[in-house]
């Protein structure tokens, strides 16, 4: 986690430099691509953590409820990504 946290500002600096260099249409495409990779990584890490925690519960009813809320939440995030 520490390495990931330290690499995040480094990645932001590199992305900012690339976008500044490519300040035309290709810069917008690069920016959109980097934003989508960052958002996908964030969702993956969050979902992975939620799934690990969800399977630690022993009750089947609690597992199903947690998984349903996880699925609904990810669906809302997907709709939000399409909308924005």
N, C-alpha and C positions, 0 to 999 in steps of 0.2 A: 504494500500500500504506500509506503514511503517513496519508493522509486516512482510509482505511478503519480503521486502527488508532486514530486519534483519535476517530472517530465511534462506535466501539464503546462506550466508557464513557458517552458522551452518550446513546446509545440505551438503555443499561441504566438510567440515571437517569430518563429519560422513562418507560420501562416500569414502573419501581418506583413512580413517582409516580402513574401511571394505575391500577396495581393497588391502591395504598393508597387512592385515592379511591373506587374501585369494589370495596370489600371484601366484597361479597356474591357471589351466583352469577355475575353478569356479569363480576366481577373475575376469577374462575377461568377463564371463557371467554376473556377478553382475554389472560390469562397463558398459557394453552395455545396460543392463536393466535400470540402473539409468540415463544414457545419454538419452535413449528414453523417459523416464518419464519427464525429464527436458525439452527436445525439444518439447514434446507434450504439456506441460504446457505453454511454451513460445508461441507456435502457438495458443493455445486456448485463452490465454489472449490477444494476438494481434488481433486475429480474432474477439473476442467479442467486443473489443474496436472499431474496424473498423466498425462492424455491427451497433453498437449503434450510432456512428457518421453518418453512412450512412442513417439511417432512420430519422434523424433530418431534412434532406433536404426535401422541399415540392414538388419539381418538379419530376414528374414520370420519365422523361427522365434522369435526374441526378441520381435518385435512381437506375435505370436499369444499367446505365453506371458504377456507383460505385460498384454495386454488381457484374457486369461482371468482372471488374478489380480485385476485391477481389477474385473471383473464379479462375481466371487465375493465380493470384499470389500464391494462395494456391496450385494450380496444379503444378506450377513450383517448389514450395518448396517440394512437394511430390516426384516429379521426381528427384530433387536434393538429397533427402534422400535415394531414391533407388539407385541412381548412386554412392553416396559416401558410 
